[in-house]
Amino acid sequence: MGVGTNKKFYVEEGFGYNDITPLRSTTTNAATFSATASSSTITVTDAAHGAIAGDYVTFSDAVSLGGNVTAEILNQEYEIQTVPNDNTYTITVSVTADGSDTGNGGGAVVAAYQINVGLDTVVPGTGWGAGTWSRGTWGSAATTVAGGGSIRIWKQDNFGEDLVFNIRDAGVYYWDYTGGFSARAVTLSSLGSSAPTVARQVLVSDRDRHVVAFGCNPEGSSVQDKLLIRFSDQENATDWAATAENTAGDLIVGSGTEIVQAIETRREIVIITDSSVHSMQFIGAPFTFGLTQISAGTTIIGPNAAVALNDAVFWMGRNRFYLYDGQVKALPCTVRDTVFRDFNDTQAEKVFACANTSFGEITWFYPSASSDDNDKYVTFNYEQNIWYFGNLGRDCWLDRGLKEYPVAGFNNGYLYNHEIGTDDDGSAFTAYIESSPVDIGEGDKFVFARRLIPDISFANSSDMALPQATFTIKTERFPGTGYTSSTATTVGESATQNNIRARGRSFGLRVESDGLGVAWRLGSPRLDVRPDGAR
């Protein structure tokens, strides 16, 4: 699962999560504390600490400052609040200091710094004109606290019980399950020979048990090559030195300027660059893997925009959608203009693709033109070959399997169970589906609709619910002018037909309900129509 825009990295343990973010540095006998009476803000002095606001630091071996700020208070993990200079920063403790808190924490304080946090919003540029006009007062400091223009994106995969993961275009790390949930991840290069130190993405080839790094640094160099693929020795995540005695090695992608995303299917690894698609397959000794270009002239909008389903890969490109099922083809999309005319290209890296196999759906969450975060979605139902869209913000998704229901997350810090129940955590909400305008005949004549056959089922509604829905028939006189009138009728569970009066060249249908505990499934509604005049 790819995890986008996270500042810290967590591993699941039961229903909780443990922070395994690697450490950037540890200082011993250097950090000191300074408290101010009647304040919960503590100033920490640690020369050349290298921290930025939002980073996390864990203290140990500190002693009491003499009053309310005890050793137990200090020896915890803290988020760094402000960084006045290269040698000091502030944290906020859970108590207010008093006049007795005059100590400095002792001379044996250990400060363990996690890797610097990344951006959660793309910064489109630097220098004059970057950012929004009048975002601050003249001469004021910039509010961006982390360097680089791209958002922090983690990629992870399981190597047995262990985890191998990386920050996109940054370090590669390994977490060993045998060390327990209190152990932190370490750099992969610290565990063995010649492991990559920077990569766009890492994954484990399940079929043959190689760890593969995409867009990484060559062996013997620290310079990143965004088209280079390297793989470890088989069944050995730490041995990357290519020799005649192992299966480690490398490949180079021959087209495009960078690997954007690699995704594994049951039989191959599909590699999507900014302008081409390649298939990477295990072929055995002496070359280990073979690489074949299968398409050119394609695009992909972001590093999480593709999702695999069995042997097929779906992804969002720029202004179109693609499917690879043995060959690459553009997916006909009836809502393409709706999506890409209201799309924030600056934040395209946040696009996230996922599969909801219980309902035969592939969904892309994306940021609309007025939002810096994912706030909309578009779904392709591959079983019915139809598209639909709506408003919902999600950044990551795990399909049902390990859990009974799909689980999704958002940048508000919550995880959500999906496809469970009919209400909004016990409260009713409006559920609806609405069609686009549909012509009657050739659309050149007016017709009069006089009867609705709803074809709706309220199975699975709760026993206390009032099972009913509202059908609204909207009419349009001319294409593109919008609906000019509407007729609404309420349909219950025993309804077979409803008399209506609606006139137009084309019709749109909206079905909605707002009752507590109401569940419904729509079949094939029909209208009884006859030719009619314009008046």
Summary of the structure (lengths in Angstrom):
residues: 535
radius of gyration: 28.4
end to end distance: 58.1
largest distance: 92.4
contacts: 1628
relative contact order: 0.07
helix: 4%
strand: 42%
